[in-house]
């Protein structure tokens, strides 16, 4: 029993250090959006003319060849193309893209894509969100479904993570 208790304490300490380290390593970037790749990926150009490929965190937009793929890209473009944004980035994905919460002023652009029915809340990564963001994204997706906005107007919307498997 003592060994189990000791293990649990060590695991708790490790989890706390890991969480603190990942939060401490968050990177904030500012710059102008110079390109929209798709409904959840943009190119940011900072003041030093450094480009960053940014994947919007906790959402997954339809792929280009999927229904609503182009509309999702167009919606994101209308929101932030050629505008100055702030990107709060927590990590890089396997393709080297920064994974970020994108802000236009105080507006959460990732959340706006969900509200418009142009992206799914990517629950696979929900644990990486704050509890408030997680709740906001879930409510936004529920409301978009209820109102049949964007991709939710399709009879059988296929999540991109399923689409990519085929």
DSSP file (Angstrom, degrees, kcal/mol; ACC not computed):
  #  RESIDUE AA STRUCTURE BP1 BP2  ACC     N-H-->O    O-->H-N    N-H-->O    O-->H-N    TCO  KAPPA ALPHA  PHI   PSI    X-CA   Y-CA   Z-CA
    1    1 A X     >        0   0    0      0, 0.0     4,-2.4     0, 0.0     5,-0.2   0.000 360.0 360.0 360.0 -40.3    0.0    0.0    0.0
    2    2 A X  H  >  +     0   0    0      1,-0.2     4,-2.5     2,-0.2     5,-0.2   0.885 360.0  51.7 -63.3 -39.0    2.9    2.3    0.8
    3    3 A X  H  > S+     0   0    0      2,-0.2     4,-2.5     1,-0.2    -1,-0.2   0.897 109.8  49.5 -64.2 -40.3    4.4    1.7   -2.6
    4    4 A X  H  > S+     0   0    0      2,-0.2     4,-2.5     1,-0.2    -2,-0.2   0.925 111.6  48.2 -64.5 -44.7    1.2    2.5   -4.3
    5    5 A X  H  X S+     0   0    0     -4,-2.4     4,-2.3     2,-0.2    -2,-0.2   0.912 112.0  49.6 -61.7 -43.4    0.8    5.7   -2.3
    6    6 A X  H  X S+     0   0    0     -4,-2.5     4,-2.5     1,-0.2    -2,-0.2   0.905 110.7  50.2 -61.9 -42.8    4.4    6.7   -3.2
    7    7 A X  H  X S+     0   0    0     -4,-2.5     4,-2.7     2,-0.2    -2,-0.2   0.913 110.0  50.2 -61.8 -43.7    3.8    5.9   -6.9
    8    8 A X  H  X S+     0   0    0     -4,-2.5     4,-2.4     2,-0.2    -2,-0.2   0.904 110.8  49.1 -63.2 -42.4    0.6    8.1   -6.9
    9    9 A X  H  X S+     0   0    0     -4,-2.3     4,-2.4     2,-0.2    -2,-0.2   0.938 112.8  47.1 -62.5 -47.1    2.5   11.0   -5.2
   10   10 A X  H  X S+     0   0    0     -4,-2.5     4,-2.6     1,-0.2    -2,-0.2   0.900 112.1  50.6 -61.7 -40.7    5.4   10.7   -7.8
   11   11 A X  H  X S+     0   0    0     -4,-2.7     4,-2.6     2,-0.2    -1,-0.2   0.899 110.0  50.2 -63.9 -41.2    2.9   10.5  -10.6
   12   12 A X  H  X S+     0   0    0     -4,-2.4     4,-2.4     2,-0.2    -2,-0.2   0.913 111.5  48.0 -63.2 -43.8    1.0   13.6   -9.3
   13   13 A X  H  X S+     0   0    0     -4,-2.4     4,-2.6     2,-0.2     5,-0.2   0.929 112.3  49.4 -63.0 -45.0    4.3   15.6   -9.1
   14   14 A X  H  X S+     0   0    0     -4,-2.6     4,-2.8     1,-0.2    -2,-0.2   0.924 111.3  49.3 -59.5 -45.2    5.3   14.5  -12.6
   15   15 A X  H  X S+     0   0    0     -4,-2.6     4,-2.5     1,-0.2    -1,-0.2   0.900 111.7  49.1 -62.3 -41.3    1.9   15.5  -14.0
   16   16 A X  H  X S+     0   0    0     -4,-2.4     4,-2.5     2,-0.2    -2,-0.2   0.921 113.3  45.9 -64.8 -44.7    2.2   18.9  -12.3
   17   17 A X  H  X S+     0   0    0     -4,-2.6     4,-2.8     2,-0.2    -2,-0.2   0.917 113.5  49.8 -64.3 -43.7    5.7   19.6  -13.6
   18   18 A X  H  X S+     0   0    0     -4,-2.8     4,-2.5    -5,-0.2    -2,-0.2   0.926 112.8  46.3 -61.7 -45.6    4.7   18.4  -17.1
   19   19 A X  H  X S+     0   0    0     -4,-2.5     4,-2.2     2,-0.2     5,-0.2   0.925 114.1  48.0 -63.5 -45.2    1.6   20.7  -17.1
   20   20 A X  H  X S+     0   0    0     -4,-2.5     4,-2.6     1,-0.2    -2,-0.2   0.906 112.6  49.6 -62.1 -42.1    3.6   23.6  -15.8
   21   21 A X  H  X S+     0   0    0     -4,-2.8     4,-1.6     2,-0.2    -2,-0.2   0.919 111.0  48.1 -64.3 -43.7    6.3   23.1  -18.3
   22   22 A X  H  < S+     0   0    0     -4,-2.5    -1,-0.2     1,-0.2    -2,-0.2   0.873 115.0  45.6 -68.1 -34.7    3.9   22.8  -21.3
   23   23 A X  H >< S+     0   0    0     -4,-2.2     3,-1.4     1,-0.2    -1,-0.2   0.886 111.6  52.2 -72.3 -37.8    2.1   26.0  -20.2
   24   24 A X  H 3< S+     0   0    0     -4,-2.6    -2,-0.2     1,-0.3    -1,-0.2   0.789 105.1  56.5 -67.9 -26.2    5.4   27.8  -19.6
   25   25 A X  T 3< S+     0   0    0     -4,-1.6    -1,-0.3    -5,-0.2    -2,-0.2   0.406  76.6 127.9 -88.8   4.9    6.6   26.9  -23.1
   26   26 A X    <   -     0   0    0     -3,-1.4     2,-0.4    -4,-0.1    64,-0.2  -0.349  48.8-149.2 -60.1 139.4    3.6   28.5  -24.8
   27   27 A X  E     -A   89   0A   0     62,-2.9    62,-3.8    64,-0.0     2,-0.5  -0.938   5.1-154.0-116.2 133.4    4.7   30.9  -27.4
   28   28 A X  E     -A   88   0A   0     -2,-0.4     2,-0.3    60,-0.2    60,-0.2  -0.933  15.1-176.4-110.5 126.7    2.8   34.0  -28.4
   29   29 A X  E     -A   87   0A   0     58,-2.7    58,-3.0    -2,-0.5     2,-0.4  -0.885   7.6-164.1-118.6 150.0    3.2   35.4  -31.9
   30   30 A X  E     +A   86   0A   0     -2,-0.3    17,-0.4    56,-0.2     2,-0.3  -0.986  32.8  99.9-131.4 145.6    1.8   38.5  -33.5
   31   31 A X  E     -A   85   0A   0     54,-1.9    54,-3.1    -2,-0.4     2,-0.4  -0.988  63.6 -57.3 168.6-169.9    1.6   39.4  -37.2
   32   32 A X  E     -AB  84  45A   0     13,-2.5    13,-2.8    -2,-0.3     2,-0.7  -0.804  42.0-122.9-103.3 138.0   -0.4   39.6  -40.4
   33   33 A X  E     + B   0  44A   0     50,-2.2    49,-2.5    47,-0.5    11,-0.2  -0.708  34.5 171.3 -78.9 116.8   -2.2   36.6  -42.0
   34   34 A X  E     +     0   0A   0      9,-2.3     2,-0.3    -2,-0.7    -1,-0.2   0.519  61.2  22.2-106.6  -9.1   -0.7   36.4  -45.5
   35   35 A X  E     - B   0  43A   0      8,-1.1     8,-2.6    42,-0.0     2,-0.5  -0.980  55.5-150.8-158.2 145.2   -2.2   33.1  -46.6
   36   36 A X  E     - B   0  42A   0     -2,-0.3     6,-0.2     6,-0.2     3,-0.1  -0.975  12.6-178.3-116.1 115.4   -5.1   30.8  -45.8
   37   37 A X  E     -     0   0A   0      4,-2.0     2,-0.2    -2,-0.5     5,-0.2   0.915  65.3 -39.6 -79.4 -46.0   -4.2   27.2  -46.6
   38   38 A X  E >  S- B   0  41A   0      3,-1.4     3,-0.9    35,-0.1    -1,-0.2  -0.832  84.8 -56.7-161.0-163.8   -7.6   25.7  -45.6
   39   39 A X  T 3  S+     0   0    0     23,-0.5    23,-0.1    -2,-0.2     3,-0.1   0.507 133.3  24.7 -72.9  -3.2  -10.2   26.1  -42.9
   40   40 A X  T 3  S+     0   0    0      1,-0.1    16,-2.6    21,-0.1     2,-0.4   0.209 110.1  72.6-143.4  19.0   -7.8   25.5  -40.1
   41   41 A X  E <   +BC  38  55A   0     -3,-0.9    -4,-2.0    14,-0.2    -3,-1.4  -0.993  50.2 166.3-141.0 131.8   -4.4   26.4  -41.3
   42   42 A X  E     -BC  36  54A   0     12,-2.6    12,-3.2    -2,-0.4     2,-0.5  -0.885  32.1-123.7-136.1 165.4   -2.9   29.9  -42.0
   43   43 A X  E     -BC  35  53A   0     -8,-2.6    -9,-2.3    -2,-0.3    -8,-1.1  -0.973  25.4-161.7-112.6 126.0    0.5   31.5  -42.7
   44   44 A X  E     -BC  33  52A   0      8,-2.7     8,-2.4    -2,-0.5     2,-0.5  -0.887   4.3-157.4-107.7 136.6    1.4   34.4  -40.3
   45   45 A X  E     -BC  32  51A   0    -13,-2.8   -13,-2.5    -2,-0.4     6,-0.2  -0.966  14.7-155.2-113.4 119.1    4.1   36.9  -41.2
   46   46 A X    >   -     0   0    0      4,-2.5     3,-2.0    -2,-0.5   -15,-0.2  -0.235  36.2 -89.6 -87.5-178.7    5.6   38.7  -38.2
   47   47 A X  T 3  S+     0   0    0    -17,-0.4   -16,-0.1     1,-0.3    -1,-0.1   0.741 127.3  55.0 -63.7 -24.3    7.3   42.1  -38.1
   48   48 A X  T 3  S-     0   0    0      2,-0.1    -1,-0.3     1,-0.0     3,-0.1   0.340 119.8-109.8 -90.5   7.7   10.7   40.6  -38.9
   49   49 A X    <   +     0   0    0     -3,-2.0     2,-0.4     1,-0.3    -2,-0.1   0.694  69.5 148.1  69.6  22.3    9.2   39.0  -42.0
   50   50 A X        -     0   0    0      2,-0.0    -4,-2.5     1,-0.0     2,-0.3  -0.739  39.3-141.2 -83.9 132.3    9.5   35.5  -40.5
   51   51 A X  E     -C   45   0A   0     -2,-0.4     2,-0.4    -6,-0.2    -6,-0.2  -0.759  15.9-169.4 -98.0 144.2    6.7   33.2  -41.7
   52   52 A X  E     -C   44   0A   0     -8,-2.4    -8,-2.7    -2,-0.3     2,-0.6  -0.998  17.9-140.9-132.1 129.7    4.9   30.7  -39.5
   53   53 A X  E     -C   43   0A   0     -2,-0.4    45,-2.5   -10,-0.2     2,-0.5  -0.823  28.4-165.0 -89.0 121.6    2.5   28.0  -40.5
   54   54 A X  E     -Cd  42  98A   0    -12,-3.2   -12,-2.6    -2,-0.6     2,-0.5  -0.927  16.0-160.8-118.7 128.6   -0.2   27.9  -37.9
   55   55 A X  E     -Cd  41  99A   0     43,-3.4    45,-2.4    -2,-0.5     2,-0.3  -0.930  32.4-117.4-103.5 124.0   -2.8   25.1  -37.4
   56   56 A X  E >   - d   0 100A   0    -16,-2.6     3,-0.9    -2,-0.5    45,-0.2  -0.461  35.9-120.5 -66.4 125.6   -5.8   26.3  -35.4
   57   57 A X  T 3  S+     0   0    0     43,-3.2    45,-0.1    -2,-0.3    -1,-0.1  -0.314  81.5   7.9 -70.7 146.1   -5.9   24.4  -32.1
   58   58 A X  T 3  S+     0   0    0      1,-0.2    64,-2.2    64,-0.1     2,-0.3   0.563 107.7  91.0  65.5  13.6   -8.8   22.2  -31.0
   59   59 A X  E <   -G  121   0B   0     -3,-0.9     2,-0.4    62,-0.3    62,-0.2  -0.944  53.7-161.2-130.6 158.9  -10.7   22.4  -34.3
   60   60 A X  E     -G  120   0B   0     60,-1.9    60,-2.5    -2,-0.3   100,-0.3  -0.922  12.8-160.3-139.8 114.5  -10.8   20.3  -37.4
   61   61 A X        -     0   0    0     -2,-0.4    58,-0.2    58,-0.2   -21,-0.1  -0.542  35.8 -84.2 -90.2 156.4  -12.1   21.8  -40.6
   62   62 A X        -     0   0    0     56,-0.5   -23,-0.5     6,-0.2    -1,-0.1  -0.267  50.9-105.6 -56.8 144.3  -13.3   19.8  -43.6
   63   63 A X    >   -     0   0    0      1,-0.1     3,-1.5   -25,-0.1     6,-0.2  -0.285  35.0-102.7 -65.2 159.2  -10.6   18.8  -46.0
   64   64 A X  T 3  S+     0   0    0      1,-0.3     6,-0.4     5,-0.2     5,-0.2   0.856 123.0  46.5 -54.6 -39.4  -10.4   20.7  -49.3
   65   65 A X  T 3  S+     0   0    0      4,-0.1    -1,-0.3     3,-0.1     2,-0.1   0.550  98.3  91.6 -83.1  -7.3  -12.0   17.9  -51.3
   66   66 A X  S X  S-     0   0    0     -3,-1.5     3,-2.2     1,-0.1     4,-0.4  -0.468  95.6 -84.8 -82.2 156.0  -14.8   17.4  -48.7
   67   67 A X  T 3  S+     0   0    0      1,-0.3    -1,-0.1    -2,-0.1    91,-0.1  -0.407 119.5  15.4 -55.6 137.9  -18.1   19.1  -48.8
   68   68 A X  T 3> S+     0   0    0     -4,-0.1     4,-2.3    -3,-0.1    -1,-0.3   0.432  91.6 118.3  72.7   3.3  -17.8   22.5  -47.2
   69   69 A X  H <> S+     0   0    0     -3,-2.2     4,-1.8    -6,-0.2   -30,-0.2   0.942  80.6  39.7 -61.4 -47.8  -13.9   22.4  -47.4
   70   70 A X  H  > S+     0   0    0     -4,-0.4     4,-2.6    -6,-0.4    -1,-0.2   0.875 114.9  53.2 -70.3 -37.3  -13.7   25.4  -49.7
   71   71 A X  H  > S+     0   0    0      2,-0.2     4,-2.5     1,-0.2    -1,-0.2   0.878 107.4  52.0 -65.4 -36.5  -16.5   27.3  -47.8
   72   72 A X  H  X S+     0   0    0     -4,-2.3     4,-2.4     2,-0.2    -1,-0.2   0.923 111.0  47.0 -64.1 -44.2  -14.6   26.7  -44.5
   73   73 A X  H  X S+     0   0    0     -4,-1.8     4,-2.4     1,-0.2    -2,-0.2   0.914 112.6  50.0 -62.1 -43.4  -11.4   28.2  -46.1
   74   74 A X  H  X S+     0   0    0     -4,-2.6     4,-2.4     2,-0.2    -2,-0.2   0.893 110.2  50.3 -63.6 -40.9  -13.4   31.1  -47.5
   75   75 A X  H  X S+     0   0    0     -4,-2.5     4,-1.7     2,-0.2    -2,-0.2   0.930 111.2  47.7 -63.8 -45.4  -15.0   31.8  -44.1
   76   76 A X  H  X S+     0   0    0     -4,-2.4     4,-2.4     1,-0.2     5,-0.4   0.901 111.1  52.5 -62.1 -39.8  -11.6   31.8  -42.3
   77   77 A X  H  X S+     0   0    0     -4,-2.4     4,-2.2     1,-0.2    -1,-0.2   0.915 107.5  51.0 -61.4 -44.0  -10.2   34.1  -45.0
   78   78 A X  H  < S+     0   0    0     -4,-2.4    -1,-0.2     1,-0.2    -2,-0.2   0.841 112.8  48.6 -63.0 -32.3  -13.1   36.5  -44.5
   79   79 A X  H  < S-     0   0    0     -4,-1.7    -2,-0.2    -5,-0.2    -1,-0.2   0.922 134.4  -2.6 -72.7 -45.4  -12.4   36.5  -40.8
   80   80 A X  H >< S+     0   0    0     -4,-2.4     3,-2.0    -5,-0.1   -47,-0.5   0.511  80.2 131.2-135.3  -4.0   -8.6   37.0  -40.7
   81   81 A X  T 3< S+     0   0    0     -4,-2.2   -47,-0.2    -5,-0.4     3,-0.1  -0.353  91.1   2.7 -61.3 133.3   -6.9   37.3  -44.2
   82   82 A X  T 3  S+     0   0    0    -49,-2.5     2,-0.3     1,-0.3    -1,-0.3   0.712 109.7 118.6  64.5  24.4   -4.6   40.3  -44.3
   83   83 A X  S <  S-     0   0    0     -3,-2.0   -50,-2.2   -50,-0.2     2,-0.4  -0.853  70.8-108.5-117.6 155.6   -5.4   41.1  -40.7
   84   84 A X  E     +A   32   0A   0     -2,-0.3     2,-0.3   -52,-0.2   -52,-0.2  -0.703  45.9 172.9 -84.1 129.6   -3.2   41.4  -37.7
   85   85 A X  E     -A   31   0A   0    -54,-3.1   -54,-1.9    -2,-0.4     2,-0.4  -0.805  30.6-130.6-128.9 168.3   -3.7   38.5  -35.2
   86   86 A X  E     -AE  30 103A   0     17,-2.5    17,-3.4    -2,-0.3     2,-0.5  -0.989  19.9-160.3-118.5 134.3   -2.2   37.1  -32.1
   87   87 A X  E     -AE  29 102A   0    -58,-3.0   -58,-2.7    -2,-0.4     2,-0.8  -0.968   5.8-160.3-119.5 120.0   -1.4   33.3  -32.0
   88   88 A X  E     -AE  28 101A   0     13,-2.8    13,-2.6    -2,-0.5     2,-0.4  -0.878  22.0-166.0-100.0 107.8   -1.0   31.6  -28.6
   89   89 A X  E     +AE  27 100A   0    -62,-3.8   -62,-2.9    -2,-0.8    11,-0.2  -0.785  24.1 176.9-108.2 136.4    0.9   28.4  -29.5
   90   90 A X  E     -     0   0A   0      9,-2.4     2,-0.3    -2,-0.4    10,-0.1   0.678  63.8 -22.9-108.9 -23.4    1.3   25.4  -27.3
   91   91 A X  E     - E   0  99A   0      8,-0.8     8,-3.2   -64,-0.1     2,-0.3  -0.957  60.5 -98.0-168.0-178.9    3.2   22.9  -29.5
   92   92 A X  E     - E   0  98A   0     -2,-0.3     6,-0.2     6,-0.2     2,-0.1  -0.908  31.8-133.9-115.2 149.1    4.1   21.8  -33.0
   93   93 A X    >   -     0   0    0      4,-2.3     3,-2.2    -2,-0.3     6,-0.0  -0.335  40.1 -86.8 -91.3-178.7    2.4   18.9  -34.8
   94   94 A X  T 3  S+     0   0    0      1,-0.3    -1,-0.1     2,-0.1    -2,-0.0   0.659 128.8  55.7 -65.7 -14.1    4.1   16.2  -36.8
   95   95 A X  T 3  S-     0   0    0      2,-0.1    -1,-0.3     0, 0.0     3,-0.1   0.379 119.9-107.5 -96.2   2.8    4.2   18.4  -39.9
   96   96 A X  S <  S+     0   0    0     -3,-2.2   -43,-0.2     1,-0.3     2,-0.2   0.448  72.4 141.7  87.6   0.2    6.1   21.2  -38.0
   97   97 A X        -     0   0    0    -45,-0.1    -4,-2.3     1,-0.1     2,-0.3  -0.495  55.8-116.1 -75.1 144.4    3.1   23.5  -37.9
   98   98 A X  E     -dE  54  92A   0    -45,-2.5   -43,-3.4    -6,-0.2     2,-0.7  -0.638  22.3-138.4 -75.7 135.9    2.5   25.5  -34.7
   99   99 A X  E     +dE  55  91A   0     -8,-3.2    -9,-2.4    -2,-0.3    -8,-0.8  -0.880  39.8 165.4 -99.3 116.6   -0.7   24.6  -32.9
  100  100 A X  E     -dE  56  89A   0    -45,-2.4   -43,-3.2    -2,-0.7     2,-0.6  -0.934  48.3-127.4-139.5 151.4   -2.3   27.8  -31.8
  101  101 A X  E     - E   0  88A   0    -13,-2.6   -13,-2.8    -2,-0.3     2,-0.5  -0.899  40.5-145.9 -89.2 122.1   -5.4   29.6  -30.5
  102  102 A X  E     - E   0  87A   0     -2,-0.6     7,-2.5   -15,-0.2     8,-0.7  -0.806  14.8-166.5-100.9 129.5   -5.7   32.5  -32.9
  103  103 A X  E     -FE 108  86A   0    -17,-3.4   -17,-2.5    -2,-0.5     2,-0.7  -0.949  17.5-166.0-119.5 132.8   -7.1   35.8  -31.7
  104  104 A X  E >  S-F  107   0A   0      3,-2.5     3,-2.0    -2,-0.4     2,-0.5  -0.925  81.9 -48.6-110.2 100.3   -8.3   38.7  -33.7
  105  105 A X  T 3  S-     0   0    0     -2,-0.7   -19,-0.1     1,-0.3    -2,-0.0  -0.638 123.0 -28.0  66.4-120.1   -8.4   41.4  -31.0
  106  106 A X  T 3  S+     0   0    0     -2,-0.5     2,-0.4    -3,-0.1    -1,-0.3   0.409 114.8 110.3-102.8  -0.2  -10.2   39.5  -28.2
  107  107 A X  E <   -F  104   0A   0     -3,-2.0    -3,-2.5     1,-0.1     2,-0.9  -0.629  67.9-133.8 -82.5 129.4  -12.2   37.3  -30.6
  108  108 A X  E  >  -F  103   0A   0     -2,-0.4     4,-1.9    -5,-0.2    -5,-0.2  -0.728  17.0-167.1 -81.8 105.1  -11.3   33.5  -30.6
  109  109 A X  H  > S+     0   0    0     -7,-2.5     4,-1.9    -2,-0.9    -1,-0.2   0.856  85.4  57.3 -65.5 -37.4  -11.0   32.8  -34.4
  110  110 A X  H  > S+     0   0    0     -8,-0.7     4,-1.4     1,-0.2    -1,-0.2   0.939 109.2  46.5 -57.7 -47.0  -11.0   29.0  -33.8
  111  111 A X  H  > S+     0   0    0      1,-0.2     4,-2.8     2,-0.2    -2,-0.2   0.871 107.0  58.0 -63.4 -38.8  -14.3   29.3  -31.9
  112  112 A X  H  X S+     0   0    0     -4,-1.9     4,-1.9     1,-0.2    -1,-0.2   0.865 102.1  54.8 -61.9 -36.3  -15.7   31.5  -34.7
  113  113 A X  H  <>S+     0   0    0     -4,-1.9     5,-2.8     2,-0.2     6,-0.6   0.900 111.2  45.0 -63.1 -39.6  -15.1   28.7  -37.2
  114  114 A X  H ><5S+     0   0    0     -4,-1.4     3,-1.8     4,-0.2     5,-0.2   0.933 110.2  53.8 -68.5 -45.9  -17.1   26.3  -35.0
  115  115 A X  H 3<5S+     0   0    0     -4,-2.8    -2,-0.2     1,-0.3    -1,-0.2   0.855 108.1  50.9 -57.1 -36.3  -19.9   28.8  -34.5
  116  116 A X  T 3<5S-     0   0    0     -4,-1.9    -1,-0.3    -5,-0.2    -2,-0.2   0.498 117.0-113.8 -80.4  -3.6  -20.2   29.3  -38.2
  117  117 A X  T < 5S+     0   0    0     -3,-1.8    34,-3.1    -4,-0.2    35,-0.2   0.804  85.0 119.7  74.8  28.3  -20.5   25.5  -38.8
  118  118 A X  S   <S+     0   0    0     -5,-2.8   -56,-0.5    32,-0.2     2,-0.3   0.336  72.6  22.4-107.7   4.2  -17.2   25.5  -40.6
  119  119 A X  S    S-     0   0    0     -6,-0.6     2,-0.3    -5,-0.2   -58,-0.2  -0.981  71.6-118.1-163.0 156.6  -15.3   23.2  -38.3
  120  120 A X  E     -G   60   0B   0    -60,-2.5   -60,-1.9    -2,-0.3     2,-0.7  -0.659  35.9-108.1 -90.3 152.1  -15.7   20.5  -35.7
  121  121 A X  E     -G   59   0B   0     -2,-0.3     2,-1.7   -62,-0.2   -62,-0.3  -0.777  35.3-134.9 -74.3 120.8  -14.6   20.8  -32.2
  122  122 A X    >   -     0   0    0    -64,-2.2     3,-2.1    -2,-0.7     4,-0.1  -0.598  27.7-179.2 -85.0  84.7  -11.6   18.4  -32.3
  123  123 A X  G >   +     0   0    0     -2,-1.7     3,-1.4     1,-0.3     4,-0.4   0.691  69.9  77.7 -62.9 -20.3  -12.4   16.6  -29.0
  124  124 A X  G 3  S+     0   0    0      1,-0.3    -1,-0.3     2,-0.1     3,-0.2   0.823 107.3  32.8 -57.1 -28.9   -9.3   14.4  -29.4
  125  125 A X  G X  S+     0   0    0     -3,-2.1     3,-1.8     1,-0.1    -1,-0.3   0.199  85.1 110.0-112.1  13.6   -7.3   17.4  -28.2
  126  126 A X  G X   +     0   0    0     -3,-1.4     3,-2.0     1,-0.3     8,-0.1   0.817  69.3  66.7 -60.9 -30.9   -9.9   18.9  -25.9
  127  127 A X  G 3  S+     0   0    0     -4,-0.4    -1,-0.3     1,-0.3    -2,-0.1   0.712  94.2  60.0 -64.9 -17.3   -7.8   17.9  -22.8
  128  128 A X  G <  S+     0   0    0     -3,-1.8    -1,-0.3     2,-0.1    -2,-0.2   0.523  95.1  82.7 -85.5  -6.1   -5.2   20.5  -24.1
  129  129 A X  S <  S-     0   0    0     -3,-2.0     2,-0.1    -4,-0.2   -71,-0.0  -0.528  90.3-100.8 -92.8 161.7   -7.8   23.3  -23.8
  130  130 A X     >  -     0   0    0     -2,-0.2     4,-2.6     1,-0.1     5,-0.2  -0.431  38.1-111.6 -69.0 158.2   -8.8   25.3  -20.7
  131  131 A X  H  > S+     0   0    0      1,-0.2     4,-2.2     2,-0.2     5,-0.2   0.871 119.1  52.8 -62.4 -34.7  -12.1   24.1  -19.3
  132  132 A X  H  > S+     0   0    0      2,-0.2     4,-2.6     1,-0.2    -1,-0.2   0.928 110.6  45.6 -67.2 -44.9  -13.7   27.3  -20.4
  133  133 A X  H  > S+     0   0    0      2,-0.2     4,-2.9     1,-0.2     5,-0.3   0.927 111.8  52.7 -62.5 -44.1  -12.5   27.0  -24.0
  134  134 A X  H  X S+     0   0    0     -4,-2.6     4,-2.2     1,-0.2    -2,-0.2   0.928 112.2  45.0 -57.1 -46.4  -13.6   23.3  -24.0
  135  135 A X  H  X S+     0   0    0     -4,-2.2     4,-2.5    -5,-0.2     5,-0.2   0.921 113.1  50.2 -64.4 -44.6  -17.1   24.3  -22.8
  136  136 A X  H  X S+     0   0    0     -4,-2.6     4,-2.4     1,-0.2    -2,-0.2   0.902 112.0  47.6 -60.5 -42.1  -17.4   27.2  -25.3
  137  137 A X  H  X S+     0   0    0     -4,-2.9     4,-2.4     2,-0.2    -1,-0.2   0.899 112.2  49.3 -68.1 -40.6  -16.3   25.0  -28.2
  138  138 A X  H  X S+     0   0    0     -4,-2.2     4,-2.3    -5,-0.3    -2,-0.2   0.923 113.4  46.1 -64.1 -44.2  -18.8   22.3  -27.2
  139  139 A X  H  X S+     0   0    0     -4,-2.5     4,-2.7     2,-0.2     5,-0.2   0.912 111.8  52.0 -64.8 -43.0  -21.7   24.7  -26.9
  140  140 A X  H  X S+     0   0    0     -4,-2.4     4,-2.4    -5,-0.2    -2,-0.2   0.916 111.1  46.9 -60.9 -43.5  -20.8   26.4  -30.2
  141  141 A X  H  X S+     0   0    0     -4,-2.4     4,-2.5     2,-0.2    -1,-0.2   0.924 111.6  51.2 -65.3 -42.7  -20.8   23.1  -32.0
  142  142 A X  H  X S+     0   0    0     -4,-2.3     4,-2.6     1,-0.2    -2,-0.2   0.930 112.6  46.2 -58.0 -46.6  -24.1   22.1  -30.4
  143  143 A X  H  X S+     0   0    0     -4,-2.7     4,-2.3     2,-0.2    -1,-0.2   0.888 111.0  51.5 -65.8 -39.9  -25.7   25.4  -31.5
  144  144 A X  H  <>S+     0   0    0     -4,-2.4     5,-2.5    -5,-0.2     4,-0.5   0.909 112.6  46.9 -63.4 -41.0  -24.3   25.2  -35.0
  145  145 A X  H ><5S+     0   0    0     -4,-2.5     3,-1.0     3,-0.2    -2,-0.2   0.938 111.6  50.8 -62.1 -47.8  -25.7   21.6  -35.3
  146  146 A X  H 3<5S+     0   0    0     -4,-2.6    -2,-0.2     1,-0.3    -1,-0.2   0.879 115.8  40.9 -59.1 -41.0  -29.0   22.7  -33.9
  147  147 A X  T 3<5S-     0   0    0     -4,-2.3    -1,-0.3    -5,-0.1    -2,-0.2   0.444 107.8-127.1 -88.1  -1.3  -29.2   25.7  -36.4
  148  148 A X  T < 5 +     0   0    0     -3,-1.0     2,-0.3    -4,-0.5    -3,-0.2   0.905  46.1 173.5  55.3  46.3  -27.9   23.5  -39.3
  149  149 A X    > < -     0   0    0     -5,-2.5     3,-2.3    -6,-0.1    -1,-0.2  -0.601  47.1 -34.4 -85.2 144.5  -25.2   26.0  -40.1
  150  150 A X  G >  S+     0   0    0      1,-0.3     3,-2.3    -2,-0.3     4,-0.3  -0.151 135.7   8.3  52.4-125.9  -22.5   25.3  -42.6
  151  151 A X  G >  S+     0   0    0    -34,-3.1     3,-1.4     1,-0.3    -1,-0.3   0.710 122.1  69.8 -62.5 -20.8  -21.4   21.7  -42.7
  152  152 A X  G <  S+     0   0    0     -3,-2.3    -1,-0.3     1,-0.3    -2,-0.2   0.552  85.6  69.1 -75.5  -6.3  -24.2   20.7  -40.4
  153  153 A X  G <  S+     0   0    0     -3,-2.3    -1,-0.3    -4,-0.2    -2,-0.2   0.634  80.5  96.9 -81.6 -15.2  -26.6   21.5  -43.2
  154  154 A X  S X  S-     0   0    0     -3,-1.4     3,-0.6    -4,-0.3    -6,-0.0  -0.457  82.1-128.4 -71.7 146.7  -25.2   18.4  -45.0
  155  155 A X  T 3  S+     0   0    0      1,-0.3     2,-0.2    -2,-0.1    -1,-0.1   0.864 100.9  14.1 -65.1 -36.0  -27.3   15.2  -44.5
  156  156 A X  T 3  S-     0   0    0      2,-0.0    -1,-0.3    -3,-0.0     2,-0.2  -0.584  78.3-164.1-141.7  74.8  -24.3   13.2  -43.3
  157  157 A X    <   -     0   0    0     -3,-0.6     2,-0.6    -2,-0.2    -5,-0.0  -0.416  11.2-148.9 -65.3 131.2  -21.3   15.3  -42.4
  158  158 A X        -     0   0    0     -2,-0.2    -1,-0.1   -91,-0.1     5,-0.1  -0.886  16.9-122.2-103.4 120.7  -18.2   13.2  -42.2
  159  159 A X    >>  -     0   0    0     -2,-0.6     4,-2.4     1,-0.1     3,-1.3  -0.314  21.4-121.6 -59.5 142.6  -15.6   14.4  -39.7
  160  160 A X  H 3> S+     0   0    0      1,-0.3     4,-2.9  -100,-0.3     5,-0.2   0.830 111.2  61.2 -56.3 -34.8  -12.2   15.1  -41.4
  161  161 A X  H 34 S+     0   0    0      1,-0.2     4,-0.4     2,-0.2    -1,-0.3   0.812 110.7  41.1 -65.5 -28.0  -10.4   12.6  -39.2
  162  162 A X  H X> S+     0   0    0     -3,-1.3     3,-0.6     2,-0.2     4,-0.6   0.865 112.8  54.5 -80.4 -40.8  -12.7    9.9  -40.6
  163  163 A X  H >< S+     0   0    0     -4,-2.4     3,-1.2     1,-0.2    -2,-0.2   0.894 104.2  55.1 -58.0 -42.8  -12.4   11.3  -44.2
  164  164 A X  T 3< S+     0   0    0     -4,-2.9    -1,-0.2     1,-0.3    -2,-0.2   0.762  97.6  64.3 -65.9 -24.9   -8.6   11.2  -44.0
  165  165 A X  T <4        0   0    0     -3,-0.6    -1,-0.3    -4,-0.4    -2,-0.2   0.752 360.0 360.0 -69.5 -23.0   -8.7    7.4  -43.2
  166  166 A X    <<        0   0    0     -3,-1.2    -1,-0.2    -4,-0.6    -2,-0.2   0.436 360.0 360.0 -96.7 360.0  -10.3    6.6  -46.6
